[in-house]
Amino acid sequence: MNKTVSIMPLGGMRENGKNMYTVTVGEDIYVLDAGLKYPESDMLGVDVVIPDFSYLIDHADHVRGIFLTHGHADAIGALPYLLSQLNAPVFGSELTIELAKLAIQDDPTSKDFDDYHVINANSSVDMGDVAVSFFKTTHSIPESLGIVLETPSGQIVYTGDFKFDTTALPYYRTDLARLTEIGSQKVLALLADAAGTANVAPNDHEQDLSAYILENFRAHKAERIVVAATASNIQRIQQVINAAYQTGRKVVLSGNDLEKIVRTALRLKKLHLPLPENELFVSLKNMSKLAPEETVLLETGKMGEPIRHLRRMANGDERHIKLGTGDFVLIATTPAVAMDGFVARTRDILARSGATVAQISTDKRSSGHASQDDFQLLLNLIKPDNVIPVQGEYRVLTTAAQAAYAVGYDHEHVFILKNGDRLNDDGQQLTLGNSLQVTSTMIDGSGIGDIGSIVLNDRRILSEDGVFITVVTIDRKKKKVIAKPKLDSRGFVYVKASRDLMQEASALVEKTVTDGIQNTKEFDWSKLKNAVRDALGKFLYEQTQRKPVILPVIMEANQNGRRRRTNGNKGNHEGQHKAAAKVGQAKKRSRRCKNPNKQAKQTEAVKPKA
């Protein structure tokens, strides 16, 4: 029976990170990576962003497995959220599986998952119509693997994050012979990491980057050294440890994620210490016992993102450390494009605090992703029928496509997809089929997916134009405003300096509410609030050219003179008023009674007779 083959990305297209790609053979679905990405600067308050799993949840019975290429957050970060809704076996190298377990252990809904399968570059997983095999790749973390799915239509190859480095250590080295072997058979499609293809120049070798770090350590021998690195960039952590040893310094690990990852890498012998652990590492609480020239603080921040933590240190917001004069800060990570502005501002803050700053990505060509030359070399080794650049913004995917055209591919065999696009094999070629509407799922605290474009837009408006609050008290029966509107502002205007504006706004609110309750036969709270919001919004924009979030609060006075805050619901509140009055009368009687015995008698006296 001929089983159709299709390829569909759920993340990683036209964005940095959040890698997740699906290959469907017949009805069976194979998931390649389950990553997250860190939020863009306009995603206010959002912690991380993960793919939309709706398609996988709807077809949960057909998911045969989740295959992971490496242990970075862009490949495994969404796993806790996925496994809380889907039960499918997870495959990865030993280190990748251990890091995946670390990511899951704090999630109450998926921490008990235990269907893990450790594989290596020589493994092959037979799943009936599909055999899954692997190959070694070079990245900034050991045991990175590419994935090969041998389908009835040919091989589908997914590289994960990769680059070529002829000086890489054995456990980071790409298996070129294996790539040649894969390319000797039909490759239907290649999903290739395109994140670094905007770099025309080749990447610096890791040996050069290691020498750069050591050179900076030696050049600042009298200063305390702070290194900002990604927690899971084990190769960079190894280079920092080596440089600390060679310059006679101790290493202080800052960050719970970092310590867990380092402990895991040491246990699996993926990190190598030149000294016994107790002679090389010093705890954060004992850092003050070290002289500045003896200290290397390795900082990775929350969730492995160190730059925000650096800013807190420079601003004095961290309890354990304040950066300033006498500190040398080495930013040993390559930030995403969306973080460039934030990194530049952080460097400025560090410079104003008196610290000296260097950044590896500006001084050297450092990247864990393939350059344009690497990308083209991969195409020549694999020789795929179709090329699908993955992981990168649209401009980056276009650069990768141009690189493919330069080595002989035509436009019909290079696909720049978006998340949710589906490529189908019709036996002759891949064609674009019906696309699936997929979105990003935003994580804010413990909330999963409860933050959408409307909430983000409100947050953006609040951050840019502030909030304007008006409180009005009315008598609905008499159809009049019984107390002048009270106005307040946060982040919009300084109230004391804008008295005329506030007075005019108050008069406008009073007139709008009065008209609303006098000129309508049937009273409607929501219409009244919307009328206030519209009138006030128009007025404030005319006066200030700003659009704050407007929050009208309308209070209703009951017969006893108390005010009741409305929520826009209709209904008869007479029972609530009577109940409130009885409670108030009981409290008055209780306060008047000073003798506890007498109070007990009074309480008993009001009980109803049987």
C-alpha positions in Angstrom: 0.0 0.0 0.0 1.5 3.4 -1.0 1.4 5.7 2.0 1.5 9.4 1.4 4.2 11.5 2.9 3.8 15.1 4.1 6.0 17.6 6.0 4.5 20.4 8.2 6.3 22.8 10.5 4.5 23.9 13.7 7.3 26.2 14.8 10.7 27.5 13.7 9.6 29.1 10.4 10.1 32.9 10.0 11.2 33.1 13.6 14.2 32.4 15.8 13.8 29.2 17.9 10.7 27.3 18.8 11.7 24.4 16.5 9.0 21.8 15.9 8.5 20.0 12.6 6.2 17.0 11.8 6.6 14.3 9.1 3.4 12.3 8.4 3.7 8.9 6.7 0.2 7.5 6.0 -1.5 8.3 9.3 1.7 8.1 11.5 3.1 11.4 12.8 6.8 11.9 13.7 7.7 15.0 15.7 11.1 16.5 15.2 12.1 18.7 18.2 9.8 20.5 20.7 11.5 23.9 21.4 10.6 27.3 22.8 11.8 30.8 22.0 12.3 33.8 24.3 9.9 36.6 23.8 10.4 39.6 21.5 10.8 43.0 23.2 7.1 43.9 22.5 5.8 40.8 24.3 5.5 42.5 27.6 5.5 40.2 30.6 5.7 37.0 28.5 8.2 34.5 29.8 8.5 32.1 26.9 6.7 31.2 23.6 6.0 27.7 22.6 4.4 26.1 19.5 0.7 25.6 19.1 0.1 21.9 19.8 -3.6 21.7 18.7 -2.8 19.6 15.7 -0.8 17.1 17.7 -3.4 16.9 20.4 -6.2 16.3 17.9 -4.2 13.5 16.4 -2.5 12.2 19.6 -3.2 8.5 18.7 -1.1 8.8 15.6 2.0 10.4 17.1 4.7 7.6 16.9 7.5 9.5 18.6 9.2 12.8 19.5 12.8 12.9 18.3 15.2 15.5 19.8 18.3 16.8 18.1 20.1 18.4 21.1 19.6 19.8 24.6 19.1 23.5 24.0 15.8 25.2 24.9 15.0 25.8 21.2 14.8 22.0 20.7 13.6 20.7 24.1 12.1 23.7 26.0 8.4 23.1 25.0 8.6 19.4 26.0 7.1 19.8 29.5 4.0 21.6 28.0 3.7 19.0 25.2 4.0 16.0 27.4 1.4 17.3 29.8 -1.2 16.9 27.0 0.3 14.1 24.9 1.8 10.7 25.7 4.4 9.6 23.1 7.9 8.1 23.4 10.8 10.6 23.4 14.1 9.8 21.7 17.4 11.6 22.1 21.1 11.2 23.0 22.1 10.5 26.6 22.8 14.2 27.4 19.8 15.4 25.5 17.5 13.1 27.4 19.0 14.1 30.8 18.5 17.8 30.0 15.0 17.1 28.9 14.3 15.4 32.3 15.7 18.5 34.0 13.3 20.6 32.0 10.3 18.4 32.9 11.1 17.7 36.6 9.5 21.0 37.9 6.3 20.6 35.9 3.6 19.0 38.0 1.7 17.7 35.0 4.5 16.0 33.1 7.2 15.3 35.7 6.1 11.6 36.0 6.6 11.0 32.3 9.2 8.2 31.9 8.9 6.9 28.3 12.5 8.0 27.3 14.7 6.2 24.8 18.5 6.9 24.6 19.9 6.7 21.2 23.3 7.6 19.5 24.7 8.2 16.1 24.7 4.5 15.4 21.2 3.8 16.4 18.3 2.9 14.2 14.7 2.8 15.3 12.4 0.6 13.2 8.8 1.8 13.2 7.3 -0.3 10.5 7.0 1.8 7.4 9.6 4.2 8.6 13.1 3.6 10.0 14.7 6.5 12.0 18.5 6.9 12.1 20.9 9.6 13.2 24.2 11.3 12.4 26.6 13.4 14.4 26.6 17.2 14.0 28.8 20.0 15.4 27.0 22.5 17.7 27.8 24.2 21.0 26.6 21.2 23.0 27.8 17.6 22.9 25.9 14.8 21.4 24.0 16.9 18.9 22.4 14.7 16.3 20.7 15.1 12.9 17.7 12.9 12.1 17.0 10.7 9.1 13.5 9.3 8.4 13.6 6.6 5.7 10.1 6.7 4.2 8.6 4.9 1.2 9.1 8.1 -0.8 12.8 8.6 0.1 14.8 9.9 3.0 13.7 13.1 4.9 16.7 14.6 6.7 16.5 17.2 9.5 19.9 18.7 10.6 18.9 20.4 13.9 21.3 23.2 14.8 24.6 22.5 13.1 27.8 24.0 11.7 31.1 22.6 10.3 34.3 23.1 12.3 37.3 21.0 11.2 39.0 21.7 14.6 36.1 20.5 16.7 36.8 18.1 19.5 35.8 14.5 18.8 32.5 14.6 20.8 31.5 17.8 18.8 32.7 16.7 15.4 30.4 16.2 12.4 30.5 12.8 10.8 31.2 13.8 7.2 31.4 10.1 6.0 27.9 9.5 7.3 26.6 12.6 5.5 28.1 11.2 2.3 26.5 7.9 2.9 23.1 9.5 3.4 23.6 11.5 0.1 24.3 8.3 -1.8 20.6 7.4 -1.6 17.5 9.3 -2.5 16.9 12.2 -0.2 13.3 13.5 -0.8 13.8 16.6 1.4 16.3 18.3 3.6 15.2 20.5 6.5 18.4 22.4 7.1 19.3 25.0 9.8 19.4 28.4 8.1 19.9 30.6 11.2 23.5 31.5 10.3 23.2 31.8 6.5 23.1 35.6 6.6 26.8 35.3 7.6 28.8 35.3 4.3 32.1 35.0 6.1 33.0 31.7 7.7 32.6 31.2 11.5 35.7 31.3 13.7 36.9 27.9 14.9 36.1 27.1 18.5 39.8 26.9 19.1 40.0 30.6 18.2 37.1 31.4 20.5 38.8 29.5 23.3 42.0 31.5 22.8 40.0 34.8 22.7 38.5 34.0 26.1 41.9 33.1 27.6 43.4 36.3 26.1 40.7 38.5 27.8 41.2 36.7 31.1 44.9 37.4 31.0 44.4 41.0 29.9 42.2 41.7 33.0 44.2 39.9 35.6 43.6 42.5 38.4 39.8 42.6 37.9 36.9 40.5 38.9 35.6 38.7 35.8 31.9 38.1 35.1 31.1 35.9 32.1 27.5 35.9 30.7 26.8 32.7 28.8 23.8 30.5 27.9 23.4 27.8 30.6 23.2 25.0 28.0 26.2 26.1 25.9 28.5 23.5 27.4 31.3 24.1 25.0 31.5 27.8 26.1 31.3 26.7 29.8 34.2 24.3 29.2 36.2 27.2 27.6 35.6 29.4 30.6 36.6 26.7 33.1 39.8 26.1 31.1 40.6 29.8 31.1 39.9 30.2 34.8 42.3 27.3 35.6 45.0 28.7 33.3 44.8 32.1 35.0 44.6 30.8 38.6 41.0 31.7 39.3 38.0 30.0 40.9 34.6 29.6 39.2 31.4 30.8 40.9 28.2 29.4 39.3 25.3 31.8 39.4 21.9 30.4 38.5 20.1 27.3 39.5 19.7 26.1 35.9 23.4 26.4 35.3 24.3 24.4 38.3 21.9 21.6 37.4 23.3 21.5 33.8 26.9 21.5 34.9 26.3 18.7 37.4 24.5 16.7 34.7 27.4 17.3 32.2 30.0 16.3 34.8 28.1 13.1 35.7 28.0 12.1 32.0 31.6 13.2 31.5 30.7 15.8 28.9 32.5 18.5 31.0 36.1 17.9 32.0 37.6 19.6 35.1 41.4 20.3 35.2 41.2 20.3 39.0 39.0 18.4 41.6 35.6 20.0 41.8 36.1 21.4 45.4 39.3 23.1 44.3 37.8 24.8 41.2 34.2 25.8 42.2 33.2 28.2 44.9 29.6 28.7 46.0 27.9 32.1 45.4 27.6 32.7 49.2 31.3 32.2 49.6 32.3 34.4 46.7 33.1 37.4 49.0 36.0 35.3 50.5 37.7 35.4 47.1 39.9 38.3 46.0 38.7 40.0 42.7 41.8 38.6 40.8 40.8 35.1 41.9 37.2 35.2 40.8 35.3 34.2 37.7 31.5 34.6 38.1 29.7 32.5 35.4 26.3 34.0 35.1 23.5 32.5 33.0 20.4 34.2 34.5 16.9 32.9 34.7 16.0 30.1 32.2 19.5 30.3 30.8 19.1 33.9 29.5 21.9 36.0 31.0 21.6 39.5 29.6 18.6 40.5 31.7 20.4 39.3 34.8 23.5 41.4 33.9 21.3 44.5 33.8 19.9 43.8 37.2 23.5 43.4 38.5 24.5 46.7 37.0 21.5 48.4 38.5 22.1 47.0 41.9 19.0 44.9 41.9 20.7 41.7 42.8 21.3 40.7 46.4 24.6 39.0 46.0 26.5 41.1 43.5 26.7 44.7 42.2 28.7 45.4 39.1 30.8 48.5 38.8 34.4 49.7 38.8 36.9 46.9 39.0 34.7 44.4 37.1 35.3 43.0 33.6 32.2 41.6 31.9 32.5 39.2 29.0 29.3 38.6 27.1 30.1 35.2 25.8 26.8 34.5 24.1 25.4 35.5 20.7 22.0 37.2 21.3 19.1 36.8 19.0 18.5 39.7 16.6 15.5 40.8 18.7 17.8 41.2 21.7 20.3 43.4 20.0 18.9 46.7 21.2 18.5 45.3 24.7 22.1 44.1 24.8 23.4 47.5 23.6 21.5 49.3 26.3 22.7 46.8 28.9 26.3 47.4 27.8 25.7 51.2 28.2 24.4 50.7 31.7 27.5 48.5 32.5 29.8 51.1 31.1 28.2 53.9 33.2 28.5 51.7 36.3 32.3 51.7 35.7 32.6 48.1 34.5 34.7 47.1 31.4 32.7 45.2 28.8 33.6 42.9 25.9 31.3 40.9 23.7 32.4 37.8 21.8 29.9 38.2 19.0 31.2 41.7 18.1 34.9 40.8 18.4 34.7 37.4 16.7 32.5 35.5 14.3 31.0 33.2 16.8 27.9 31.1 16.1 26.6 27.7 16.7 24.8 27.8 13.3 26.0 27.1 9.8 27.4 29.9 7.7 26.4 30.3 4.1 29.4 28.2 3.0 28.5 25.5 5.5 24.9 25.4 4.2 26.1 25.0 0.6 28.6 22.3 1.6 25.8 20.4 3.3 23.7 20.6 0.1 26.6 19.2 -1.9 27.1 16.3 0.5 23.4 15.4 1.0 22.2 16.2 -2.6 18.5 16.4 -1.6 15.7 16.6 -4.2 14.1 19.5 -2.2 15.5 22.0 0.2 13.5 23.4 3.1 15.4 26.1 5.1 14.3 26.1 8.7 14.8 28.2 11.8 15.1 31.9 11.0 13.2 35.0 10.1 11.9 35.4 6.6 15.0 37.4 5.4 17.2 34.6 6.8 15.2 31.9 5.0 15.4 33.9 1.8 19.2 34.1 2.2 19.4 30.3 2.6 17.2 29.9 -0.5 19.6 32.1 -2.5 22.5 30.0 -1.3 20.6 26.9 -2.6 20.0 28.6 -6.0 23.7 29.3 -6.2 24.6 25.6 -6.1 22.1 24.7 -8.8 18.6 24.4 -7.3 15.6 25.9 -9.0 12.7 27.7 -7.4 10.4 24.7 -7.7 12.6 22.7 -5.3 13.3 25.2 -2.6 10.5 26.0 -0.2 10.2 29.0 2.1 7.4 27.9 4.4 5.5 29.4 7.2 4.3 27.6 10.3 1.3 25.4 9.4 2.2 25.0 5.7 1.9 21.4 4.5 4.1 19.9 1.8 2.7 16.7 0.2 4.6 14.2 -1.9 2.5 13.3 -4.9 5.0 10.7 -6.2 6.6 13.2 -8.6 7.4 16.2 -6.5 6.6 18.1 -3.3 3.6 20.4 -3.6 2.1 22.9 -1.2 -1.2 21.6 0.1 -3.8 23.0 2.5 -2.2 25.0 5.3 -3.2 24.7 8.9 -3.8 27.8 11.0 -1.3 27.7 13.8 -0.4 30.4 16.4 2.1 30.8 19.1 1.3 29.9 22.6 2.6 32.4 25.2 3.6 31.4 28.7 3.2 34.1 31.4 3.9 32.7 34.9 1.7 29.6 35.4 -0.7 30.7 32.6 -0.4 28.7 29.4 -2.1 30.2 26.3 -4.2 32.7 28.3 -2.2 35.6 26.8 -3.2 36.6 23.3 -2.9 39.5 21.0 -5.6 41.5 22.7 -3.9 41.2 26.1 -0.5 42.1 24.6 -2.0 45.1 22.9 -3.5 46.3 26.2 -0.1 45.8 27.9 1.6 47.8 25.1 -0.9 50.6 25.4 -0.4 50.7 29.1 3.3 50.8 28.7 3.2 53.6 26.1 0.2 55.8 27.1 -0.8 54.7 30.6 -4.2 54.3 32.1 -7.0 56.9 32.9 -9.6 56.0 35.6 -12.9 57.7 36.2 -15.3 56.9 39.1 -18.9 58.2 39.0 -21.7 57.8 41.6 -25.3 57.9 40.3 -28.8 57.5 41.6 -30.5 55.4 39.1 -34.1 56.1 40.3 -33.6 59.8 40.2 -31.6 59.6 37.0 -28.8 61.9 38.1 -25.2 62.0 39.1 -25.0 62.5 42.9 -21.2 62.9 43.3 -18.7 64.6 41.0 -16.6 62.2 39.0 -13.2 61.3 40.6 -10.4 61.0 38.1 -7.0 59.4 38.4 -4.2 58.7 36.0 -1.2 56.4 35.9 1.5 56.8 33.3 -0.7 59.2 31.3 -0.3 62.7 32.7 0.9 64.3 35.9 -2.4 65.1 37.6 -1.3 68.2 39.5 0.2 69.8 36.4 -2.9 69.1 34.3 -5.7 70.5 36.4 -7.5 72.2 33.5 -7.5 68.9 31.5 -8.8 67.0 34.5 -11.6 69.5 35.2 -12.7 69.4 31.5 -12.6 65.6 31.5 -14.6 65.5 34.8 -17.3 67.8 33.3 -17.4 65.6 30.1 -17.8 62.4 32.1 -20.6 64.0 34.2 -22.5 65.2 31.1 -22.1 61.8 29.3 -23.3 59.8 32.3 -26.3 62.2 32.9 -27.3 62.0 29.2 -27.0 58.3 29.4 -29.3 57.7 32.3 -31.8 60.4 31.4 -32.2 59.7 27.7 -32.7 56.0 27.7 -35.9 54.0 28.6 -34.1 50.8 29.6 -31.0 51.2 31.7 -27.9 49.4 30.4 -24.6 49.5 32.4 -22.4 48.3 29.5 -23.7 51.0 27.1 -23.2 53.6 29.7 -19.6 52.6 30.3 -18.9 52.4 26.6 -20.3 55.9 26.1 -18.0 57.3 28.8 -15.1 55.4 27.3 -15.7 56.7 23.8 -16.3 60.3 24.8 -13.4 60.4 27.1 -11.1 58.7 24.7 -11.9 61.1 21.9 -11.4 64.1 24.2 -8.1 62.9 25.6 -6.7 62.2 22.2 -7.7 65.6 20.9 -6.0 67.2 23.9 -2.8 65.1 24.2 -2.5 62.9 21.0 -2.4 59.9 23.3 -4.7 56.9 23.8 -4.5 55.7 27.3 -6.5 52.6 28.5 -9.7 54.1 30.0 -11.4 52.4 32.9 -14.8 53.8 33.8 -16.2 52.7 37.2 -19.8 53.6 37.9 -21.2 53.3 41.4 -24.9 53.2 42.3 -26.2 54.7 45.6 -28.9 52.6 47.3 -31.6 53.9 49.5 -29.5 53.9 52.7 -26.9 56.2 51.0 -24.4 53.4 50.5 -22.6 53.1 47.1 -22.5 49.9 45.1 -19.9 49.3 42.5 -21.4 48.0 39.3 -20.1 45.3 37.0 -22.4 45.9 34.1 -24.9 43.2 35.0 -28.6 43.8 35.0 -30.9 42.5 37.7 -32.8 43.2 40.9 -30.4 43.9 43.8 -33.2 44.5 46.4 -32.4 41.3 48.2 -28.8 42.1 48.4 -29.6 45.6 49.8 -31.9 44.1 52.5 -29.3 41.5 53.5 -26.6 44.2 53.8 -29.0 46.3 56.0 -29.6 43.3 58.3 -25.9 42.6 58.7 -25.3 46.3 59.5 -28.0 46.3 62.1 -26.6 43.2 63.7 -23.1 44.7 63.9 -24.5 47.9 65.5 -26.3 45.8 68.2 -23.1 43.8 68.8 -21.0 47.0 69.3 -23.6 48.5 71.7 -23.4 45.5 73.9 -20.4 45.4 76.2 -21.4 42.6 78.5 -20.8 39.2 76.9 -23.5 37.5 78.8 -26.0 40.2 77.9 -24.9 39.9 74.2 -25.5 36.1 74.3 -29.0 36.7 75.6 -29.7 39.3 72.9 -28.4 36.9 70.3 -30.6 34.2 71.6 -33.6 36.5 71.7 -33.6 37.2 68.0 -33.7 33.5 67.0 -36.9 32.5 65.3 -39.3 30.3 67.2 -39.7 26.7 66.2 
